[in-house]
Amino acid sequence: MDIARITASPALDTPEALRDAVLRLADQQAIRDLAAIYSLAVDGHDLDTIIACFAEDGSFERAANVNRGHETLRIFYQKMMDRYATTLHTVHSH
């Protein structure tokens, strides 16, 4: 792995390069935010927000069972919420 290349700051010598760098940072932050939103939604039993965290064809795998698509995910999470009254997810660094 070339750690120097991976961690190097991009040259921001054009407006396009600056725009691309800002968009990349915004995308990275959105992914971090999604992890936090998901965790809070699961712990808060906020089913609509949980489902909104997934793409329409998104999937979640647990115990070798894959649940795919919003409708199937909604059923899966509702069963989990009925099973676990309290959960506490903690988001760590990506």
NORRA-V794520 format. One record per pair of residues at least 6 apart in sequence whose ideal C-beta (glycine too) atoms are under 8 Angstrom apart, sorted by sequence separation. I is the first residue (numbers start at 1). J is the second residue. D is the distance in Angstrom with one decimal. If there is no record, write none. Layout:
i=I j=J d=D
i=I j=J d=D
This chain:
i=11 j=17 d=6.2
i=12 j=18 d=4.8
i=40 j=46 d=7.6
i=41 j=47 d=8.0
i=54 j=60 d=7.5
i=60 j=66 d=7.5
i=61 j=67 d=7.5
i=67 j=73 d=5.4
i=10 j=17 d=6.3
i=59 j=66 d=5.4
i=60 j=67 d=5.1
i=41 j=49 d=3.8
i=42 j=50 d=6.0
i=59 j=67 d=6.3
i=67 j=75 d=7.7
i=12 j=21 d=5.9
i=40 j=49 d=8.0
i=41 j=50 d=4.6
i=59 j=68 d=4.1
i=67 j=76 d=4.1
i=10 j=20 d=7.6
i=58 j=68 d=7.2
i=59 j=69 d=7.7
i=10 j=21 d=5.4
i=57 j=68 d=6.5
i=58 j=69 d=7.5
i=37 j=49 d=6.7
i=38 j=50 d=6.7
i=41 j=53 d=6.8
i=57 j=69 d=6.0
i=58 j=70 d=7.7
i=56 j=69 d=6.9
i=60 j=73 d=6.1
i=56 j=70 d=6.1
i=59 j=73 d=7.8
i=62 j=76 d=7.9
i=38 j=53 d=4.6
i=58 j=73 d=6.9
i=37 j=53 d=6.3
i=54 j=70 d=6.7
i=60 j=76 d=6.6
i=34 j=53 d=6.0
i=51 j=70 d=5.3
i=54 j=73 d=5.9
i=51 j=73 d=5.8
i=50 j=73 d=7.6
i=51 j=74 d=5.5
i=51 j=77 d=7.3
i=47 j=74 d=6.4
i=50 j=77 d=5.4
i=47 j=77 d=5.9
i=47 j=78 d=6.4
i=47 j=81 d=7.1
i=42 j=77 d=7.6
i=45 j=81 d=4.9
i=43 j=86 d=8.0
i=43 j=87 d=5.2
i=42 j=87 d=6.1
i=43 j=88 d=6.1
i=43 j=89 d=5.7
i=42 j=89 d=5.8
i=40 j=89 d=7.9
i=39 j=89 d=3.7
i=38 j=89 d=7.8
i=39 j=90 d=7.2
i=39 j=91 d=5.3
i=36 j=91 d=5.0
i=35 j=91 d=5.0
i=32 j=91 d=7.8
i=35 j=94 d=7.1
i=32 j=94 d=6.0
i=31 j=94 d=6.7
i=28 j=94 d=8.0
